[in-house]
Amino acid sequence: MKKPISILLLGLVGLVTTSALVISPHEFLENLRQLWQDRQQSQHEERLYLHTDKSLYEPGEVIWINAMLLNRADHTPTTLSDVVHLKLFDPRGQQIDSTAVVVHDGTAKADFQLSSQRPGGLYELRGYTRWMLNEGEDAYFSKRLTVLKTETPRLLMKLDFEREGYGERDTVVAQLKVRSLAGEAAAGATVYANWILRGSMVQKDTLFLDANGEVNLSLLLSDMEQNTVGLLNAVVDFQGTQESISRRIPIPSGSVSIAFFPEGGRYVAGVPARLGFKAVDTYQKGVEVSGEIRTAEGQTVASFESYHQGMGAVAFTPTPNQRYYAHIQKPFPQPRQALPEADMEGWVLRYDTTKVGAAHFVVHSQAADTAHVVAHSLGVLRYSQALPLQAGVTRFNIPLDSFPRGTAVFTLWDADTRLPMCERLVFLDHQKELRVHLETDKPHYQPREEIQVKVRTTDSEGNPVSARLSMAAVDEQVLSFADDKQDNLLTYMLLSSEVKGKIEEPSFYLNPEEPKATMARDYLLMTQGWRGFSYESLWSPIPVVTYPAEQETTINGRLLLSDFRRGAQGTVYLIEQGGKNRMLPVRTTPAGYFSFRNLDPTILNILAVRKPLIPGMLNDGQVTVQAPTESRRSGGRFTPIWESTIPNPEGVAVATNEATPGPSLPEDEFADAMTLEPDVQNLDEVVVVALSTGAQRQDLTGSISLISNEYSHLGSQGASNLLAGSAAGIQIRGTSSFSHTASIYGSRAVGMDGPLLIIDGLPVAPENRDQMLSLLGTEGQKIEAISVLQGLQATQIYGSRATGGVIVISTSDRNPKQPLFDLAPRYNTLLLYPKYYRVMREFYPVTALKEDADGLNRLAQDRRTTLYWDPSVTTNEQGEATLTFRAGDKESSFALSAEGFTSQGDLGKGETTFGVGLPLSIDVKLPAFLSVNDTLRASVQLRNRTQDTLTTQFSVGAPPEVYQVSGVPTGPLVIPPQQSIAVPVQVYVPTYQAPHSRRVESQRRFSRGVRYEYIRRELAFRVASEKYQDSLRLPLPLRQTGFPRYVSQTSSEPHHIYAFDLVTPEVSTIRATFRANSDVLSQMLGTLEATRSRP
């Protein structure tokens, strides 16, 4: 307690010495608010969350990622950073892949492809922005991913212990929940529970699941030692399907330590106190404990018991000059551990968890005094007020109207010393929340059937809101097996990112279905959330930014005069290349500042301005322009030539006169910032060409339109605006009033880009024709005449380039000696060359069902576990969206989940489930491979999902050269409605010498004779009734599992018997070679060669 106060005294010396006698409490709060505001504006904080489709992958799969980059203060999409960096680390901590993605509207999609040879283990996915480097690694987002080649269980099982620690003579209780792949409770299933301690079976139980598919398993621990290793294995038998699940019994390993944290930061002798505590083992994992608080003389003053993950609270009243110790009795007795020493005087702050509607607090003070109550959340100061304290107990409450949902910090400052005296972290779960409702058009689908999902997003009051969502549909077999309890979007943004250290199972604390979540969350903030009055940075100088934010989609600049120092007002044109077909203007401020937003940094962008003005880029107060002597194709080097002297730039105004933040433009110097919207209009093919206007109109035959010679009465308009509706046969289309493309009806140029454009008798380069068509006439020059030609006559006069028609324009600036191949003659340009980012993969959905040659319903071709992935689902203003995708071939229950946010900063998630399966279906679980002499005893599940009893025929196909199949029933099999039966099948592998192809007699009309076909190492299952049928083909490769052994003998005798002693060799794996050598040298060389080939 004393250390942080002494640090604060050093940081506050300037404030305290000058204000202790002069500054009033009101002025102190005003100064505090101003300091906080200055700090917040200069240290804008971002938070990054990475949503993945799942957390368990097999080698060869793709990790699908959606990065959500939000402001910490209000959880709205950030405008500071445009680039997110992602890295993937293997179990050894080595980086195996990395990428950078551009953020648009707060999200960016990404992916990592796992190699098929990637070893299994625990991988780490890490993400950050360059701006986050200023905060350190604590600001990074990290997520654990498991890579494992596994066969997922055919039942959805969950096994959890009631407590996180058990000791001697405790009763271990575990709850088992089981569902079928259809998502239904496995009611009546048989459970075989095996309890193992120190490697020996100590108890076996046989139980049955109740109607909800649940059962409690229990074991009384007898005399045992600490560090005992225990295991619970449960085997579930449901309708012929047997699956097992195992969990380690949470018996603490090593010593248990406990730390105490007084509520509010301190406890005072003679005042009722409440202390939070957390107990951990040697691996820093929470351990459930119980024990007593005793004095140094051994007198018990209170008992304690943890509530969740080793956390809880204990209450007692300390006496002066007395030390207290914690004596842990459960799970195992531990040496006593000292509590922090109680203060002799001071305040005690307690939070009343029993009241709602506002934040209610109780302050114990030994004398009348004055305190300052200051509260902040998400880095923003939300409340500050002076509070008079009376001797004894003072109660006060703080309205929460201005507080967002999440973690808030309430601090009491001493009005005399200007030091923080008490502090309490509280989670406010009262405010706005995005509610995501997912509804499928039906609960169950057949393989390859179309699935329609209706998405509705509302606020906490049920009003529709538009939201950006990231959605995934994943096999629940994978989710159940992974048992992932890591952060979701809500827990990370509202809790984990606001609490220091790692939180075990963070998803528990915001789970509305967990009855213990609210109280456990408060204990978490009392213990792990304790921060020790860390306000030193508030009073220290604002640190210099070491790593500036990467802004790739925003252009901030300034127009300069030819002296490169003075700014000037003008119009800047942004010309987008790369097929965007857009040109947008912005009018600068009187000082020449301008801004463009929402650009695509992966394409070439050109800034053009009417000469003699020069466009420059504004970055960190410095203006850079392209060197005028460089060629346009030289690489676009930028040369800094002027440094801005305007400090702390803040504001920018958009073209709609709506103010938006812009960190690179000076205050009081506003420019029109043009935000580029996505081009959703399909543009027709356009060709713009130009040739000489020397030919007389009366000499031309064909379709010619001549527009009047003077357009001054129409104001400053581009040529495209004048053409629209004025010339017969001309069609003008564009994405805005400053971006157009022209086409001539009836003209379609093969191999051309559109009509031919001629300006002042000279052709315009194809890459600039659309921009010149829009730009021409907007900078004061007069358009004197526009002629349009098409048809055969146009090509006879202007050649093959006029196949798409001709548009001829004459202006008042006509200069026949200067061609218009680019913008250089009239405009100064600044080229913004594209930055290349790795192209991200597209998620390809399941295609429509295709029948095989036998007309069966399906083959096991598309058995993906991630059925659907879309990181950019957006609901409309009515909060609605509709998704369509197809089911795969894998029969299972799938979880459809969504996480996202609104433009106002509301966070939310939603989930629903649906099943995939045929009315009559086959399911079987095969090993990864077989070896010689292996006998596979497989249980094939035949499921009847109809309401009728089905009489079926079942068969198993296998290549006889490879496998010997037995036990397959030859008669009909009867399957009751909504039931499944298990059919045992036996497969034997007699030899490794199975051929890879077979000889087939071809009877085709034009290809009679002998051909060879490949023998597949697979099993084919088929079941059929009168109305339904199903088939399934699964690979079953052969592998050698024994250890190779090489034995050799040599002899110089002409007659010799060679004897080899081979212990239990595998069938068909013995190979023998014999080599005769004519001399000793040949023998030595042969031995050397054999050693090299088989070291």
N, C-alpha and C positions, 0 to 999 in steps of 0.2 A: 504494500500500500504506500509506503513512504517513497519508494523509488520513483513511481510515475509522478508523484506530486512534486518532487524536487526537480524533475525534468521540466515539468510545466512551469515552475517558478522561473527557470532560466528563460523559457520561451515567452513568458508573460511579463518579463521585467519592464519592457518598454511600456506596456499597457498599464501595469499596476502602478509604477512609480509616477506616471503622469496623470493617472485617473483616480487614485485612491482618495484624494482630497477634493478633486474637481468634478469628475464624471459622476453623474447621478445614475441610479439603477436603470432608468429609462434610456439614458444615453449609452450605458454599457450594452444593453440589449440591441440598440440600434447599431452600434459598432460591431457587435457579434454577427448580426444579420448581414451587414455589409461585407464583413470578412468572408462569411460563408458563401454569399452570392459571388464575390470575386473569385473565390476558389473553384466554385462550381463551373463558372463560365470559362475559366482558363484550363481546367482539367476535366474536360468532357470525357465521360466514361462509357464504354461499350460493353455489351455482354453477348457472347456467342454461344449458341446451342446447336449441336449436331444431331439431327434426327436420322436414324438408320432404319432400314426395313426390318432388321432383327438384330440379335446379338450373337447368334450361333451360326457359323458358316462351315461349309465343307470346302476342302481344297478344290480350286477351279471355279468357284462361284464368284459373283460380283457383289461387292459391298456398295449398296445404293445409299447415298448421303444427301441430305438437304441441310444446308447451313442457314441458320436464322440469326441475323445480326441486328440487335436492337439496342436502343439507348437504355442505360441503366436507370435513368431518372423516371421514365414514364413508359418504357417497353414499346415505344413506337419505333418504326424502322429508322435506322441511323442514316444520317446524311454525311457523316464524317469520313468513314472508310468505305472504299469501293471494292477492296480485294481481301479475300480470306485465304489464308495459307493452311493447307492440310498436310499432315504427315502420318504415316503408318509405321509402327514399330513392331518387330517380332518379339517372341518371348525372351530373347537374350538382350533386348533393349536396342537392337540395331535398326536403323531406319531402312526400310525396304522399298518405300514409295513415297512420293510427295507430289503435290500439285497446288496450283493457285487458281481461284475462280473469282469471277466478277459478280458483285452483288447488285441485284436489281430489286428495288422495293423491299429491301430487307431480307431477301432470300437468294440463295445460289445453289444450284444442283451440282453434284460431283459424284465420283465413283472411283473405286479401286478394284482392279481385277486380280484375284488371287490365283497364283499358279497352281496347276493340278498337282505339282510336286511339293507344294508348300507344307512344311511340317506342322503338326498339330500343336496347340498350346494357347496361352493367353496373350493376345495381341492388344496393342494400345492405339487408339485413334485420337490424334491431338489436333486442335485447331486454334488459330489465333489470327489477329490482324497486326500489321506493323505498329499501329498505335498502341496496342496492348503491351508491346514490349516495354513501354514506359512504366507500366505497373508491375512488371515482373511475371514470373511463371504462374503465380497464384491467379492471375486473370485468364489464363488459358482454359480452354475446355478440353477435358479428357474423358474418354470412354473406353471401357474394356470390351473386347470382342474375343469370342472363343472360336478357334478354328479346329474342327474335329471331324474325322470321318466316322460316322456312326449310323446305326440303324435305329431310327426313332421308334418309341414304343407305340403299340396299337391301342393303348388306353391312355387317357389324359389323367395323370396322377399328380397329386400335390401332397407332400409330407412335411409338416412343420411341427417343431417342438413348442410347447407353451412357454418355456423359459429358455434363457441363453446360458444357463449354468446350473449344473446339478452336482450335489456332493453326497457324502456318506449318509445313508438312511433317508435319502430323498426319494420321492416317487416321480419317476420320469413319465411325462404324459406327452404323447404325440398325436396329432390329428391327421388322419388320412382321408383325402377326398379323391374320388374317382369318377370320371365321366367316360362315356363311349366316344368314338370318333364322330358320332352324330350330335354330340353335345349333350346327350341325355345322361341323367344320373345312373350309375351302375348299381341300381338297387338290387340287393340280395346276393351280390358277388361274394365269393369266399375269399378270405384274407388269411394267409399263413404268415405270422409274424415271428421272426427269428432275432433274439437279442444276444449279442456277442460282446463279451468283455474279456480283455487280455487274450484274444484269440480263441476263446472257448465259448461254446454255446451254454448260456445260463438259463434260458427260458424260451419255450415255444408256445405260441398261442394260435388258436384257430377261431376266427371271428367272422361276422357277416356284416356287410354294409347295410345301413338303414335306407329308408325311402329316398333320402337326399344324397345317397351315395357316400356317406360319411361314417367313420368309426374312430373311436379313441383307443389308442394302444398305450399300455402302461407297464411299468417295471419298477419294483421296489429295489433300490440299490442297497445291498447289504454292506458288511465291512469291506472297505476298499481303500486304496491309497490314491493320493493326488497323482495326476498325470496318467491315470488309467485311460487306455484307449477303448472306446466303446462304439458299437455299430448296430444300427437297427436296419434289418432287411425285411421288406414286406412283399410277398408274392400274392398277386391278385388273380383270381380265376373267375372270368366273367364270360358266360356263354361260349365256353370252349377256348377262349383266348386267355393265355397266361402271360403276365408281364410282372416285372419286379422293379422296385425302387428302394434305394438305400440312402441313409443319412447317418452322418457321424453324430453320436450322442455328445451334446455339448458339456463335456466334463473338462474343467479348466486345466490347462497345461502350464506348469511353472507357478510362480508366485502371483498373488493378486494384490494390486495396489489400488488405493482409493484417494481421490482428491476432493476437497470441499471448497465450495464457492459461496460465500455469504450473499444472500439476495440483496441487490442494490449495491454490492461492492464492499460492504463492511457490516460488521455487527458489533454492538456496543454493550459493555457490561451493564447489567441491570435492565436491559430492554429486551423484550421477547424477540427472538431471532429465528430465522428460517434459512437453512443452508442447503443448497443443492449439492449433490455429489455424483461422481462417476467412478465406477470400478472397472479396471481393465486387467487382462492377463499380460504375460510377457510379450505377446504379439500385438498388444494395444487393441485387442478386441473386447467389446463390452462383456462383462460377466455379471450374472445375477447374484447378488450378495444380500446378506442380512447380518445384523450384529447389534452392538450397543455402543453408546457414547458414555465414557466414564471419565471421572476426574483422575488426577495423578495419584490420588489415594485409593482408586479402585471403586469409587461410588458411582453407580449407574444413574445417569440423569435422563437418558432417552434411548429408545431403540429405533433402528432404521431397517428398511427393506427396500431394495431397488424395485422400480416399476417397469422399466423397459431398457434393454441393452445396457444394464448396469447403472442406469441413471435413476435418481429419485431425489427426495428432500427429507430433511429431518428438522424438527422444531424443538427448541428449548430456550431457557433464559440463562445466559452466562452470568457468573458472579465475578466481581473484581478480583484481579490478581490470581486467577485460577486457570490452569492449563487443562485442556480436554483432549482425549484420545479416542480413536475409533478402534473397536475390537471386532474384527470380522470373524463370525462363527460359521457361516455358511457361504459357499459350499464346503470349505475346509477352514479350520482355524488358522489365522494368520497373526504374525506379530503386530502389536499395536502400532497405530500410525497417528501422528499428531495432527490436530486441527489447527487452522490459523489462529493467532492470538487475538482476543477481543480487544477493541479500543476502549479507552476509559471515557471518552466523550465523542460526540458527533451525532450525525443523523442516521436513521435507519429507514430505508425505503422498501415498501412491500406493494406488490401488485395484487389486486383483488380479482381472482379468476372466476368468482361466483356471479359477477354482475356483467351485464351486456349493454350494448347501446352506446357506451363511451368507455374510455380507459380510466378505471377507478384505481386510485392509489391511496396509500396510508403512509404518513411520515411521522416517525417518532423523533422528537427533539427534546433535549433536556431543559431548554430555555427558549423564550420567545426570540424569534429571529426572522430574517427575510431571505428568501431563496429565489433564484431564477429557474424556471422550468423551461427547458429547451428540448424539443423533440424533432428528430429527423428520420427519414426513411428513404431508401434507395439513393442516398447521397444528397437529398434535397431537404433544406430546412422547412419544416411544416408548421411548427408552433413555437412560440416564445412568449413568456409572460412572467411577471413578478408574482411571487407567492408569499404572503405573510404567514409565518409559522408561529403557533402558540406552544407554550410549554406543555409537553405531553403528546397527545395525538392530534394530527391535522389530516383531515380527509379532503381530497380534491379529485375532480375528474376533468378529463380533456375531451372535448368533442372531436369526432373522427371524420368530419365531413371532408376535410382537406387531405386526408391520408389515403393513399392507395392500398390495395391489398398487398400484404407482404410483411416483412420484418421491419419493425420500427424501434428506434432507440430513444428512451426517455432519460434525460439527465437533469440532476439538480445541481445548480451552481451556487456557490456561496457569494452573496451580494457584497461582502466586505473584502474577501481575498481574491474574488474573481477566479476561483478554482472549482473544477467539478468535484462534487463530494459523493454523489450517489448516482447509480445508473442501472437501468433495467431494460432488457430486450423483451419485446412482446410481439407475437405474431398476430396481425390483424386480419381476420378472415371474414370481413363484413361487407366488403365493397364489390365493385364490378367484377364480373366473370363472364368469359365467353363460353357459351354452352353449345356444344356440337352434337347434333342429333343425326345418326346414321340409320337408314332404314332400307333394307333390301326388299325387292318386290315379292319375294317368298323365302321361306326359311331353308329350303333344300333344293338342290339343283343336280341335274345329271351331268356327267362329264361333257365338256365342250358346250354346255348350254350357256346362253347369254344371261348375264347378271346385270340387273339395273339397280343402282343405288341412288336414293334421294338424300341429299345433304341439306340440313337446315342449321343455320347459325343464328342464335339469339343472344341478347344480353341477359343479365340475371333476372330482369323483370319480364322476359319473354318477348321483347321487341326485336324484330328482325334487324340484323346488322350484316354488313359485308365483311368477309374475312378471307385471309390467305391461309390455306391449309396444306399440310403434307400428309399424304395418305398411303397406307400399305395394307395389303391383305396377305397374311402369312399363316402357314399351317400351324395349328395349335399343338401338334405333336412336337414341333421344334420349340415353340414358346414354353410348353410345359417342361420339356427336357432341359432347356436353358435355365429356367427359373430366374429370369433376370429381374433384379430389384434395384437397378440403378436409377439415375435421375431421369425424369421426363421433363418436358418444357416448363411445367408449372413449378415443380420442386426445385429445379435449378435456378430459374429466374427469381423466385420468391424466397427461397430458403438457402440452398447450398451455396450460391454465389455471395450470400450475405453473411455466412458463418464461416469462421476460419476452420481449417483442418478438413479432414475427410469425414463425411457422415455415412455411417453404416446403414444400408437399405433406406435411402432417402425417400423412395416412393411411399413408404409406410406412413410418413407423417402428414401427407395430404390426401390419404386414401379415405374417402367418405364412408367406406364399408368397414373401416377399422374402428371399433369403439374406443380403443385406447389411444388413438392418434392425437387427440387434442391435448390431453394431459402429458403424454410423452413428448410432444412438441414443445411444451412449456419447460419441461425439465431439460430438454436439449438446449434451449436458449439460456437457461440459468447456468448451465455448465460449459458446454462447448462454445456457446455464444459469448462468453465473458471476454471482454477486450481490455479491461484495465484502464479506463479513462484515456484512451489513445487519441489525444487531440493536439499533439505536438505539431503535426503538419499544418494545422489550421493557422498557427501563428508564425510559422517559419516562412521565409520568402518562397514565392511560387517557383518551383523548379523549372529549369530550362528544358524544353521538349527535345529529347535526344532523337526520337524516331518519329518523324512527321507522318501523318496519315496518308495512305495511298488513295488518291482520288482519280480514278480512271474514267468515270462517266460524267465528270463536271469540267467545264472549261471556264476559267476566269481570266480575263485579259484586259488590256487597255490599248486604245488607239493613240499613237504618237505622231508628232510632226517629224519632219525630216531631220531635226536636230537630235532626235532620239531622247529628248528630255521632257518636253512639254506635251501634255495630253490635249486631245481635241475631240469634239463631239462629231459623231458620224454614224453611219449605218454599217454594221458588220453582217456579212452573209456567211452562214455555215452551210457548206456543200458536202453532203454525205455521199460517198462512193459505195462500192460493194453491193449494188443492187437495191439500195434503199430508195433511190429516186426522190430525194427530198432536198429542198433548199429553204432554209429559214433565216429571216433577218432579225436583228435586234438593234434598237436605237440606244446608243450609249448615253451615259450621263454627260453633263457639260465638261467634266474632267476626262472623259474618254473611257470610263470603266464599263465592262459588259460581262455577261455570264451566259453560258449554255449548260443545260442539264440533261441527264438521262441519255447521254451519247453511247454509242456502241464503240468501245475502244479497239475492237478487233478488226475494224475496217478503216480505210483511209478517209480522213476528214480534212476539209480545206476551209480555212478562214480567208475570206476575200473582202477587201475594202477599196473603195474608189481612191485612186491616186489623188494627191500625194501622201495621204495618210498611210501609216504603217501599223499593221496589227502585231501585238505582242502578247505573250503569255505572262500571267501574274501568278507567282508562286512564292509564298513566304516573304512577301514584301518586295520581291525582285521581279523586274520585267525582263523577259528574254524575247528576242526576235530572231528570225532566220537571217543568216548572213546574206546580203543582197548579191554578192558575187557568186554564190553557189548555184549550181544547177538544181532544178526541181527534182531531179532523180539522184542527187548526190547522197541522200540519206537523211536529209532534214536536220542537220545539226543546228542546235540553238545556241546563240551567243549572248550571255548576259551583258547588258550595256547600261542599265540604269537601275538604281535602287530607290525604292519608295521610302519616303520619310514620314508617311502617315502611320501612326502606331495603332495597334489593336483594331484592325478592320473587322466590321461586324455585319453589315446589312446588305441585302440585295433585294430588288423588287422584280416580280415576274411580270410577264406581258399582260396578265389579267389584273394588274395592280394589286395583287395579293402578296403581302410581304412574306418572304420565306428566309430562313437563316442562310447566310453565305459567308463563310469564314475568311474569304480572301478579298473582299471588297471593303473599301474604307467606309467608316460611319459618315452619314450625311452625304455620301456620294452614291446615289442609287442608279442602277442600270436596269434595263429591261432584260430579265433573265428568261430565256426561251426554254421551256421544257419539251423535249421531244417525246411524243407519244408513239406507241407501236403502230407500224403501218399495216393496217388490216385490210386495205383495199387492194384487190388484184388489178394491176395496171395492164392495159392493152399493150401489144407490141408497138413500139414507136421508133421511127427513124426521122432524124432531122438533118437536112443537108442544105448546102448553099452553093450557087454558081453565079456567073456574071448576069447582070440584068440588061446586057446590051441588046438582046433581041427585043423587037417591037411586038407589043401584044397583038396587033393586027396580023402579024406574020405567023402566029401560032395557031395550030389546030388542036382541038381537044378541050378539056374542061379547065377554064381559067377563071379565077375570081380575083378582082382587084378592089381592095378596100381603100376608102377616101384618103387623101394625101395629108390631112392634118388632124392631129388627135390632142391638141393642147386643151381642148374643152373637156376632155375626159380625165384630166389630172394626171398624176404620175402613176402609170400602170405599166405592168410588164406586157410584152408582146403577146404572151399566152392569154392574158385577160382580154386583149383587144380581138384576138382571133375567135374567142369563144362566142359563138352565136352570130358572128359577123360575116363569116365566109362559108359559102355552101360547100359541103363535103368535109369540113374540118370538125374533128371531135377532140375536145380538150378535157383531160382528166388530171386530177391531182389530189394529193393528200392534204394540202392546205392551200391558202391563197398565194403562197410563195413557192410552191413545188408542183410543176405541171409536166405532163407529157402530151404530145400531140400525135394524132393519127389521121389519115385521109381515108374516107370511106371508099371501098372498092379497090384499094391498093394494098397489096401484101407482098413484101419483098422477101424472096427466098434467099436466105443467107445474109440478109441485111437486118439492121436494127430498127428501121422505121423510115419516115420520109427524109428527103434531103433538105437541109437548111442552108440558105445563103444569106449572109448579112453584108450589106454594102459591097456586093459583088464578089465576095470571097467566101470559101467554104469554112464551116466551123467543124472542129475536130469532133468525132462521134462522142468521145467521153465528156465533152462540155456542152453538147447541143441543148439538152433539156435545161441545164442551169442558165445558159445564155438566153434561151427562150423566155424564161421567167424573169431574169435579171434585166434584160434589155428594156429600156424605157423608164426605169425606176430611179435613175440617177440624173435626171434633168435633160438628157438628150431626147430629141423629138423623132418619133417614127413617122417618116414621110410617106411610105407606101409599103403595102404587103400584098404579094401576089401568090396565088396557089395554083399549081399545075398538077395534073394527074393524067394517067392513061398513056396510050401509045405516043402521043405527041410529046409528052414530057421526056420519054426515053429517047426519042429521035433527036431532041435538042441537047439533052444533058447526059445522054449515055445510060449505061446499065445502072449507074448509081441512083438514077431517078426512078427505079422500078417501083418504089414505095411512094412516089409523088415528090413534089418540090414545093418548098415554102421560101419565097424570096422576100427579103426585108431590106428597105433602105432607110437610113437614119440621117439626122442632121450632122452627125460626127463622121460622115463617110470619108474614109481615107483609103483609096484603092491600093496604096503602096504598102499598107500594113496589114498582113493577114491575121485572121482571128483563129489561129489554131489552138490558142489557150487563152487564159484570162490575163496574161502578163501585160499586153499593150495598155489596158485601161485600169487594171486592178493590181494592187499589191496583195500577195497571198502568203499564207503561213500554212505549211503542210504538217498535219498531225498524223504521223505514220502509225499504222496499226501495231498493236502489241499482241503477240501470239501466245495464247493460252491453249492448254491441251484440250482437244475436242472431247467433250463428255459423251458417253454412250447414251443411247436412247433405250428405254425399257420397252421391249417388244412383247405385247400381250399374247395370250394363247389364241391360236387361230381356230377356225371352224372345224367341226368334226369331219373326219374322213374315214370311210369304211375301208376295211382291208379286203383282200381278194376273196375271202370266205364270207363276206357280208356281215362280219361280227361288228358289235357296237363300237369297240375301241381296241386299241393296242396301247401298251404302257409306254408311250412315247414321250409325253410331256408331263413329267411328274415333279415339276418344280415346287419348291416350298414357298417361294414368294410369288404369289399368283398375280399381284397387282401392285404397281408402284407409280405414284404421281406426286412429285414434290411441289406442284404449282396449281393446285385446285383453288379457284376463287369463286366465292358465292356472290351473287348479285346484290343489289340494294334491298331486295326482298329476303335476303339471307338464304337463297336457294341455289342449288346446283344439282345436276344429274350426271352420274357416271355410268359408263357401260363397259363391261369387259366380260371375258368368257372364263368358265371354270376349266381347270385342267383335267388330266386323267387320274390324278391321285385322289383316292377316296379318303376324306378326312373332314374334320371341322376346321374352319378357317376363321381367324380373328381379323376383322376389318377395323383399323384404328386410324385416327386423325389427330394431329396436333397443329395448332396455329395461333394466329393473333389478328387483331383488327388494327386499322390505322389509328385508332384512339388509344391503343396500348392494352386492350383486354386480352388475356391469355386463356386458352382452354383446350380441352381434348375430349374425344368421344370414342366409343368402341361398340361394336356389335359383332355377332357371329352368324355364320351360315354354314350349312353342310353341303358336301359334294358326294354323290354316290348314285349307283344304278338301282333300279327296283330289285334286281337280282345281281349280286356281285360276288367276286372272288377276292380274297385277301390272304396273302401268305407271306411269311417272313423267312428269307433265305440268308445263309451266311455269305460273307464276302467271297469265299472260295471253298473248294474241296480239294483234298489230297488223295493220293492213291490209298485204297483199302478203307477209305472213309465210308461210313453209313449215315446218311442224313435221314432223320425221322422228323418230317415236317408236318405241322398241323395246318391244313388248309381250311380257312373260314369261308363258308357259303352263307351269305346274308340275304334274307328275304325282308325287304322294306315295304311290301304290299300288305293289304288287309286280307289276302287270300292265302290258303295253303297251297304251296307249289310242289309239284312232282317233277323232279329234275333228273337229268343224266349228266354224270361227271366223268371227265377223262383227263389224263395227263400225257402229254407228248414229250419225248426226249429222244435224242439220237442214240440208237442202240449201240453204235460204235464207241460211245463215250460213257453212257450211264445205263444202269439196270434198275428199272422202276418196278416196284411191287407194292402190294397192299391196296391198290386202287379198286374200289367197289365197282362191280360190273352191273349191278341192278339199279333200279331207280332210287333216288334219295328224296325223302319227303321233308320239306322245311316248313314249319308252322309260320303263321303270319307274325311279322315284326319280331322274328327270331333269327338266330344263326346256329348253324351246326358245324362241328369240327370233323374234318375227314383226314385221318392219318395217312400219310404217304411216305414210303421208304425208297431212298435213292442210294445205290451203291456204285462206287468207282472201282472197277476191277484192275485197271492198268493205266499207265501213262502213255502207252503206245497207240492211243486212239488216233486214227488218221484225221487230217485236217480237211479232206475232201472225199467225196464219194462219186462212183461212176454211175451215170444215169443214162438210160436208153431213151433217146428223144424220139417221140412219135409225131412230131409236128410235120406238116405237109411238105414244107420247104427246107426242113433242117433235120431230117431223119439221120440217125446215127448215134454216136456216143458223145456225151459231154460230161463235164465234171462240175459239181457244185460244192460250195463251201459248207462245212458242217459247223453249225453254230453251237457253242457251248451254252445252252440255255434250256429251260423248262417251259413248256407251254401248257397252261391250264385252261379248261373250257367247261362251262356249265350252261345248260339250256333247259328251259321249260317250254310249254306250249306257246307262251306269249313273250317270254323274256329270255335273254341270253347274255353272256359275258365271256370274255377271254382275257388272258393275261400271259404275257411272255416276259420272263425275267432272266437275266444272264446269270450263269453259274460257272465261272472259270475254274480251271484246274491249276494248282500250284504245288511245287515241291516244298515240303515243310521240314524235311530232315536236314542234317548237317552233312555237307559233302566230305567224303573221306577218300584219299588217294593212297594206294599201296602199290609199290613196285619192287621187283626183284630182278637181279641180273645173274648170269652164270656164263662161264666160258666152256662148260662141258658140252659135248655134242648131244648128249641125251640127258635131259633133266626134267623132273616133275616139279611144277610150281604149285605150291599150296598157299592159299590166302585164308585168313581167319577174319570173316566179316560178321559183326554182331548185329543181328536183327536188321538186315537191310530192307529197304522198301522195295516192294514188288516192282519189277520192270525198270529198275534204276541201275542195275549192274552193267557196266561197260568194261570190256577187256580188249586190249590191243597187244600185239606181239610184233617185235622188231628184231630183225637179225642184222648184226653189224659184221662187216668183213674184216675189220681191224680195230685196234684199241682206239685210234683217233676218231673213227666214226662213232664208236660207243660213247666217248667223252662228249662229242658234239651233240649227239642225240640226247644225252642226259642233260646237257646245258639247255638245249631247246625246250625239253620237257619242263625244266625248272622255271624257265622264263614264261612259258604259257600257263603254268599252274604254280605260282609262288607259294 
